[in-house]
Amino acid sequence: MAKYKKFLGLGIAGNFALHLDQAGEAEDFKDVITAEEAAPKGMFPFFLPRMQNPVNKAELTAKKILTTYPLGADNIKLPTDKELNVQAEPEVGLICDLEYTTGRLSKITPRYFGAYNDYSIRVKGAEKISDKKNWGHETKGFSNNIIEIDKFSAGGNIDNYSICSFLRRDGEVHAYGEDVELTGYSYFHEKLVDWILNQINTQENFGPLEPLNEYIHACDNPPEAIISIGATRYTEFGEKTFLKPNDESIVIVYNHTKISSEDVLESVKTSKYDNENMSVLAQKVI
């Protein structure tokens, strides 16, 4: 996971129908106006590389914890405050190339995708989305097994994939997130990339949102980013269940043209995964 320490880390809120309602976060965005009802609500930073010495307003505005590298592939560390509840957020992470014109982000090119977990603290009244997203090392998850994107448009290889997630607790496996095709995201393909580009360049410091363009400039315009594209819906179990030590949180992105959901469940039960047709993120909760 150390290879991503210079990558910008961003996430998207509200890119899958009903997830924000299940997570109890819809109220946070009541004053955020979107172009379409189904549009994502905004973006948030979860990691800001190279923003170490506050020399401008953006660096002073961004919370220092966002400079702590949070990604891991094996463990997820719960907050030291035992009163805080943490919920897994199964989603897809994109590795993207970023290009700039006269210091402004001008192009985003998704190169790889994989299983990602945007673990979140469930606390009401947080000032910003990012306040719930990074509380130290190993508080996010990204699979070591990522898949190259042939084209991020209709008909590309990513269209053949679905995502599902599980929680192993006391030896039993529970479905945590719904099993859904990646094309079920509200915004996907070129529409998603165009939205991300516009959102980064125009998002202001408003409500739960932050001025991403300022943050990126303060990070010396990183050439690469990990962008998580939104959590999927929970099962009834996932919606009501928070993580506790010794759980295992599992997110799987799998090629549904090659293997079935039944095959995936069996692989989780045996912890034997088909790495040719899956991107797997399995993390022990500590």
SEFILO-696953 format. One record per residue: x, y, z of N, C-alpha, C in turn. Coordinates in steps of 0.02 Angstrom, whole numbers, padded with zeros to 5 digits, always signed. Example, Ala and Ser with C-alpha at 12.3 -4.5 7.8 and 13.67 -1.06 7.14 Angstrom:
2
+00660-00284+00390+00615-00225+00390+00660-00165+00390 +00642-00112+00354+00684-00053+00357+00645+00002+00394 
***
This chain:
286
+00040-00061+00000+00000+00000+00000+00042+00064+00000 +00106+00058+00016+00149+00118+00019+00155+00152-00049 +00142+00114-00103+00151+00142-00170+00102+00199-00185 +00051+00207-00145+00001+00260-00158+00012+00321-00114 +00068+00326-00080+00077+00380-00032+00083+00449-00064 +00093+00453-00129+00096+00517-00163+00032+00531-00203 -00015+00485-00199-00078+00492-00235-00127+00535-00195 -00163+00579-00229-00218+00615-00199-00274+00565-00183 -00307+00573-00127-00363+00529-00109-00428+00567-00103 -00476+00550-00147-00541+00583-00148-00597+00532-00149 -00654+00551-00123-00713+00508-00125-00774+00546-00148 -00825+00508-00167-00888+00536-00191-00944+00515-00144 -00986+00563-00127-01044+00550-00084-01108+00549-00125 -01148+00497-00115-01215+00496-00144-01217+00475-00217 -01177+00426-00237-01177+00404-00307-01212+00337-00316 -01248+00315-00264-01288+00254-00271-01353+00265-00233 -01408+00252-00267-01474+00268-00240-01484+00239-00170 -01508+00281-00125-01530+00264-00057-01474+00253-00007 -01410+00252-00028-01358+00238+00021-01355+00292+00075 -01360+00355+00057-01355+00408+00107-01412+00403+00158 -01471+00382+00136-01527+00373+00182-01511+00317+00231 -01484+00261+00205-01467+00205+00249-01413+00224+00299 -01366+00266+00277-01310+00285+00320-01328+00342+00368 -01390+00368+00362-01411+00421+00406-01378+00488+00390 -01357+00497+00327-01320+00557+00308-01358+00602+00259 -01417+00582+00238-01454+00622+00189-01467+00693+00215 -01479+00700+00280-01493+00765+00309-01433+00812+00302 -01372+00784+00302-01312+00826+00297-01311+00865+00232 -01345+00839+00181-01341+00869+00114-01406+00904+00094 -01448+00920+00143-01513+00949+00127-01508+01015+00091 -01454+01052+00101-01447+01118+00070-01402+01116+00007 -01379+01057-00011-01337+01050-00071-01381+01039-00132 -01376+01083-00180-01417+01079-00240-01377+01045-00296 -01407+00995-00327-01374+00959-00382-01412+00970-00447 -01377+00959-00503-01406+00971-00569-01463+00923-00584 -01458+00861-00558-01509+00810-00567-01523+00778-00500 -01583+00750-00493-01600+00718-00429-01553+00660-00414 -01533+00623-00466-01490+00564-00457-01416+00581-00452 -01398+00643-00461-01327+00662-00461-01296+00652-00392 -01231+00635-00391-01196+00633-00326-01201+00700-00291 -01193+00699-00225-01201+00759-00185-01137+00801-00180 -01081+00769-00189-01018+00806-00183-00960+00759-00176 -00901+00789-00165-00839+00750-00156-00806+00772-00091 -00762+00729-00067-00726+00744-00005-00654+00717-00010 -00608+00748+00025-00540+00722+00027-00533+00671+00084 -00496+00617+00071-00479+00573+00126-00403+00569+00136 -00365+00594+00086-00292+00597+00095-00265+00653+00051 -00225+00697+00081-00194+00752+00046-00118+00745+00052 -00085+00719+00000-00013+00709+00002+00027+00774-00002 +00084+00774+00030+00131+00829+00025+00104+00896+00052 +00049+00893+00088+00024+00955+00118+00047+00956+00191 +00111+00968+00202+00140+00961+00268+00150+01027+00304 +00168+01079+00268+00183+01143+00300+00133+01196+00279 +00090+01217+00324+00037+01264+00305+00064+01332+00284 +00064+01343+00218+00091+01405+00192+00038+01447+00157 -00022+01421+00152-00075+01462+00121-00141+01446+00154 -00192+01481+00134-00257+01475+00165-00285+01404+00160 -00276+01373+00101-00304+01305+00092-00274+01256+00142 -00208+01261+00152-00176+01215+00198-00198+01227+00270 -00214+01287+00286-00238+01302+00353-00309+01278+00362 -00348+01279+00308-00418+01258+00311-00425+01183+00316 -00386+01146+00277-00389+01073+00278-00364+01047+00345 -00401+00999+00372-00381+00971+00437-00318+00929+00431 -00274+00935+00479-00208+00903+00475-00212+00827+00469 -00264+00797+00497-00270+00724+00495-00273+00699+00422 -00294+00742+00376-00300+00722+00306-00232+00712+00273 -00178+00732+00307-00111+00719+00280-00084+00652+00305 -00122+00618+00347-00102+00551+00372-00124+00499+00320 -00077+00457+00300-00091+00407+00248-00135+00351+00278 -00197+00342+00253-00244+00297+00286-00253+00228+00254 -00223+00216+00196-00239+00156+00158-00204+00094+00185 -00240+00039+00185-00212-00026+00202-00249-00080+00163 -00221-00141+00164-00253-00196+00128-00267-00255+00174 -00241-00254+00235-00247-00312+00279-00286-00298+00343 -00280-00237+00370-00313-00220+00433-00352-00156+00428 -00402-00150+00471-00437-00086+00480-00439-00073+00555 -00412-00015+00574-00407+00003+00644-00466+00046+00665 -00499+00025+00717-00555+00063+00744-00529+00124+00782 -00569+00176+00790-00548+00235+00829-00532+00216+00901 -00488+00253+00932-00471+00240+01002-00530+00257+01048 -00573+00302+01025-00634+00318+01062-00684+00262+01051 -00694+00219+01099-00736+00160+01091-00810+00177+01083 -00827+00240+01095-00897+00260+01088-00916+00273+01016 -00866+00278+00972-00880+00293+00902-00895+00230+00863 -00949+00231+00824-00968+00175+00782-00939+00182+00713 -00913+00127+00686-00884+00127+00619-00922+00077+00576 -00938+00098+00516-00973+00057+00469-00931+00049+00406 -00930-00011+00378-00897-00022+00314-00937+00012+00259 -00903+00035+00207-00936+00064+00149-00905+00033+00086 -00934-00022+00063-00907-00056+00004-00916-00015-00060 -00862-00007-00096-00867+00030-00159-00809+00013-00204 -00807+00047-00260-00754+00038-00310-00706+00097-00306 -00641+00081-00307-00590+00133-00310-00560+00136-00380 -00552+00196-00405-00520+00206-00471-00451+00237-00461 -00401+00209-00494-00336+00242-00499-00336+00284-00562 -00325+00348-00554-00331+00395-00610-00268+00436-00620 -00254+00451-00684-00204+00501-00701-00237+00569-00703 -00202+00620-00677-00228+00688-00677-00183+00733-00719 -00215+00775-00759-00178+00823-00800-00202+00893-00784 -00156+00941-00788-00172+01011-00770-00154+01058-00828 -00193+01110-00834-00179+01163-00883-00177+01229-00845 -00120+01263-00848-00109+01325-00810-00129+01318-00737 -00109+01261-00708-00121+01250-00637-00190+01226-00618 -00233+01215-00667-00302+01194-00653-00314+01125-00681 -00346+01082-00643-00360+01014-00667-00400+01016-00731 -00375+00983-00783-00407+00986-00848-00427+00918-00877 -00398+00863-00849-00414+00797-00876-00405+00744-00823 -00451+00696-00822-00448+00639-00777-00454+00576-00819 -00406+00530-00811-00407+00468-00849-00405+00408-00802 -00461+00372-00794-00460+00312-00752-00418+00257-00785 -00372+00227-00746-00327+00176-00773-00340+00107-00745 -00357+00103-00680-00369+00039-00647-00428+00045-00600 -00458-00012-00583-00511-00012-00533-00503-00073-00487 -00532-00068-00428-00527-00123-00381-00573-00114-00322 -00576-00166-00279-00617-00165-00219-00589-00115-00170 -00634-00074-00143-00615-00020-00098-00665-00018-00040 -00641+00003+00019-00686+00010+00076-00676+00078+00107 -00728+00119+00103-00726+00188+00128-00754+00190+00199 -00722+00154+00245-00746+00151+00314-00763+00221+00339 -00819+00224+00375-00843+00289+00399-00864+00286+00472 -00846+00338+00509-00873+00347+00577-00944+00373+00571 -00989+00343+00607-01059+00366+00607-01070+00412+00666 -01066+00476+00652-01076+00526+00704-01116+00584+00675 -01167+00604+00710-01209+00659+00687-01177+00726+00703 -01188+00774+00660-01164+00841+00673-01092+00855+00654 -01060+00808+00615-00992+00821+00593-00992+00880+00545 -00941+00922+00552-00938+00983+00511-00929+00967+00437 -00884+00921+00421-00869+00903+00352-00873+00827+00342 -00885+00806+00281-00884+00734+00267-00818+00704+00287 -00764+00738+00271-00697+00711+00283-00683+00700+00357 -00721+00732+00402-00711+00721+00474-00725+00649+00494 -00763+00613+00451-00782+00545+00467-00743+00493+00428 -00693+00516+00389-00663+00472+00339-00591+00451+00353 -00555+00489+00392-00484+00473+00405-00469+00489+00478 -00455+00436+00516-00438+00446+00586-00371+00416+00603 -00330+00403+00550-00263+00378+00563-00241+00326+00512 -00185+00294+00525-00159+00242+00481-00206+00182+00480 -00213+00151+00422-00255+00091+00412-00327+00103+00433 -00354+00157+00407-00425+00171+00418-00465+00172+00353 -00432+00153+00299-00463+00145+00233-00439+00079+00204 -00473+00053+00153-00451-00009+00123-00452-00007+00048 -00399-00035+00017-00396-00041-00056-00361-00107-00072 -00390-00144-00118-00363-00209-00136-00295-00205-00168 -00253-00254-00153-00188-00259-00187-00196-00285-00258 -00253-00315-00272-00266-00344-00338-00313-00298-00377 -00284-00255-00419-00325-00209-00458-00327-00230-00531 -00375-00203-00568-00389-00225-00636-00380-00166-00684 -00344-00178-00738-00333-00125-00787-00397-00111-00826 -00410-00047-00838-00469-00026-00875-00451-00020-00949 -00489-00054-00992-00475-00047-01064-00505+00018-01091 -00565+00034-01069-00596+00100-01084-00650+00112-01033 -00653+00173-01008-00703+00190-00958-00764+00220-00993 -00795+00177-01032-00855+00196-01069-00896+00133-01081 -00958+00141-01105-01002+00084-01116-00968+00031-01160 -00972-00031-01138-00941-00085-01175-00871-00102-01151 -00844-00063-01104-00778-00077-01077-00780-00137-01029 -00721-00162-01012-00718-00221-00970-00748-00210-00900 -00747-00148-00876-00775-00135-00809-00850-00149-00806 -00883-00148-00863-00955-00161-00865-00972-00234-00847 -00922-00278-00850-00933-00349-00836-00927-00365-00761 -00919-00314-00720-00905-00326-00649-00963-00305-00604 -00969-00342-00549-01016-00326-00495-00977-00318-00431 -01010-00290-00380-00980-00282-00315-01026-00311-00261 -00995-00342-00211-01032-00367-00154-00986-00362-00093 -01014-00370-00034-00972-00366+00026-01002-00410+00081 -00958-00428+00128-00976-00474+00180-00942-00454+00246 -00969-00479+00300-00937-00473+00365-00933-00543+00395 -00871-00562+00412-00862-00625+00448-00857-00609+00523 -00903-00636+00560-00906-00623+00633-00919-00689+00670 -00875-00704+00716-00882-00766+00757-00890-00827+00713 -00853-00828+00657-00853-00886+00613-00910-00889+00564 -00956-00842+00566-01012-00841+00520-01004-00785+00469 -01026-00798+00407-01021-00750+00353-01090-00718+00341 -01091-00651+00341-01153-00614+00330-01145-00569+00269 -01195-00566+00226-01194-00517+00171-01202-00448+00201 -01156-00402+00185-01156-00335+00215-01183-00283+00167 -01162-00286+00104-01188-00242+00052-01222-00282-00002 -01268-00251-00036-01303-00286-00090-01255-00305-00146 -01272-00358-00181-01234-00380-00239-01263-00344-00300 -01224-00297-00328-01250-00255-00382-01198-00247-00437 -01221-00236-00498-01175-00223-00554-01148-00152-00549 -01086-00144-00571-01055-00077-00567-01091-00026-00610 -01123-00049-00662-01161-00003-00705-01223+00024-00670 -01237-00001-00609-01293+00024-00570-01277+00089-00533 -01214+00111-00536-01198+00176-00507-01239+00231-00543 -01261+00281-00505-01300+00335-00535-01262+00369-00591 -01199+00387-00577-01155+00416-00628-01098+00368-00640 -01084+00355-00703-01033+00306-00721-01005+00326-00789 -00951+00294-00810-00920+00307-00875-00902+00382-00882 -00910+00407-00944-00891+00476-00958-00931+00527-00917 -00994+00510-00903-01035+00556-00864-01005+00566-00794 -00979+00513-00766-00948+00517-00700-00884+00557-00703 -00841+00544-00752-00778+00579-00758-00789+00654-00768 -00837+00671-00811-00852+00742-00823-00877+00775-00759 -00919+00739-00722-00945+00767-00660-00889+00777-00609 -00844+00728-00603-00788+00735-00555-00745+00795-00572 -00728+00803-00636-00686+00859-00657-00719+00925-00640 -00783+00932-00656-00818+00994-00642-00825+01004-00566 -00839+00951-00530-00848+00958-00458-00784+00980-00423 -00728+00951-00442-00665+00971-00412-00650+01044-00425 -00664+01066-00486-00647+01135-00505-00696+01187-00479 -00755+01166-00458-00806+01215-00439-00830+01208-00367 -00816+01152-00334-00843+01141-00267-00815+01192-00218 -00859+01222-00180-00840+01273-00132-00844+01247-00060 -00819+01287-00016-00822+01271+00055-00893+01287+00080 -00937+01237+00076-01008+01248+00090-01037+01186+00124 -01069+01197+00181-01100+01140+00215-01048+01086+00230 -01062+01023+00210-01015+00968+00223-00958+00964+00173 -00958+01009+00123-00910+01006+00068-00850+01053+00079 -00796+01039+00043-00734+01078+00050-00707+01100-00018 -00665+01152-00020-00640+01179-00084-00582+01137-00112 -00600+01086-00149-00550+01036-00171-00497+01066-00216 -00516+01112-00259-00467+01141-00305-00411+01175-00266 -00428+01209-00212-00377+01242-00170-00333+01189-00137 -00363+01136-00113-00325+01084-00080-00275+01052-00128 -00299+01038-00189-00255+01005-00238-00197+01050-00257 -00211+01113-00264-00157+01161-00279-00106+01162-00222 -00130+01159-00161-00085+01158-00103-00044+01094-00099 -00067+01042-00132-00030+00978-00136+00017+00976-00196 +00028+01033-00229+00071+01037-00288+00044+00997-00347 -00022+00995-00353-00055+00964-00411-00030+00893-00424 -00048+00845-00381-00026+00776-00390-00046+00748-00458 -00003+00709-00491-00019+00682-00557-00062+00619-00555 -00074+00591-00495-00114+00530-00490-00160+00535-00429 -00216+00499-00434-00264+00500-00379-00299+00433-00373 -00320+00418-00312-00368+00364-00300-00434+00398-00285 -00484+00381-00325-00551+00410-00317-00600+00354-00303 -00630+00354-00245-00683+00305-00229-00749+00334-00253 -00787+00293-00290-00843+00321-00329-00911+00314-00295 -00912+00296-00231-00975+00296-00195-00993+00227-00168 -01019+00227-00107-01038+00164-00074-01105+00139-00101 -01111+00074-00105-01172+00042-00128-01220+00033-00070 -01279+00006-00084-01330-00003-00032-01312-00060+00015 -01333-00053+00077-01324-00106+00127-01379-00158+00122 -01363-00218+00146-01415-00266+00162-01446-00244+00228 -01499-00276+00250-01529-00260+00314-01478-00270+00370 -01438-00323+00365-01387-00336+00415-01334-00281+00415 -01310-00262+00356-01258-00211+00351-01280-00144+00376 -01342-00127+00363-01368-00061+00383-01369-00054+00459 -01377-00109+00495-01385-00106+00567-01323-00128+00606 -01271-00148+00570-01214-00179+00604-01151-00136+00598 -01122-00119+00655-01059-00084+00658-01002-00133+00671 -00942-00113+00655-00885-00158+00660-00861-00164+00732 -00834-00222+00747-00803-00231+00813-00739-00273+00804 -00694-00271+00852-00630-00307+00846-00641-00381+00831 -00596-00407+00788-00595-00477+00766-00644-00492+00711 -00685-00443+00690-00724-00452+00628-00676-00455+00569 -00700-00482+00514-00665-00475+00450-00712-00443+00400 -00692-00386+00373-00732-00349+00325-00707-00365+00255 -00752-00386+00211-00732-00411+00145-00772-00375+00090 -00737-00347+00041-00768-00317-00018-00740-00354-00079 -00785-00374-00124-00764-00411-00183-00795-00379-00245 -00752-00362-00293-00774-00341-00359-00758-00399-00406 -00809-00427-00438-00798-00489-00475-00830-00486-00545 -00801-00525-00590-00824-00529-00659-00885-00575-00662 -00944-00546-00666-01005-00586-00664-01018-00625-00729 -00977-00613-00780-00983-00654-00840-00943-00718-00835 -00900-00723-00783-00857-00782-00775-00875-00822-00713 -00898-00789-00661-00916-00824-00599-00981-00797-00572 -01015-00839-00533-01081-00821-00507-01076-00794-00436 -01130-00764-00413-01132-00740-00344-01126-00798-00295 -01152-00856-00314-01145-00915-00272-01072-00936-00266 -01035-00931-00321-00963-00946-00320-00927-00898-00273 -00947-00834-00276-00915-00784-00234-00927-00799-00160 -00989-00815-00142-01004-00831-00073-00964-00891-00049 -00957-00941-00091-00918-01000-00072-00845-00982-00061 -00820-00937-00103-00750-00916-00096-00739-00879-00031 -00789-00840-00009-00784-00805+00054-00784-00855+00112 -00827-00904+00109-00831-00953+00162-00766-00992+00171 -00731-01004+00115-00669-01043+00118-00607-01000+00118 -00616-00934+00107-00560-00886+00101-00513-00906+00044 -00540-00936-00008-00501-00953-00068-00530-00914-00127 -00492-00867-00153-00518-00820-00201-00489-00830-00271 -00531-00817-00321-00511-00821-00391-00482-00753-00412 -00417-00746-00405-00386-00681-00418-00386-00660-00491 -00400-00706-00536-00405-00688-00607-00470-00652-00622 -00521-00668-00584-00587-00639-00598-00615-00598-00540 -00573-00583-00490-00595-00545-00432-00542-00495-00410 -00566-00440-00384-00525-00396-00344-00553-00401-00273 -00512-00425-00227-00535-00441-00160-00499-00397-00108 -00538-00370-00063-00511-00333-00006-00539-00365+00057 -00497-00401+00093-00517-00434+00155-00474-00407+00212 -00506-00374+00260-00469-00341+00314-00494-00362+00382 -00447-00376+00426-00464-00392+00495-00474-00327+00533 -00526-00325+00574-00541-00266+00614-00503-00271+00679 -00463-00219+00694-00423-00220+00755-00433-00156+00795 
***
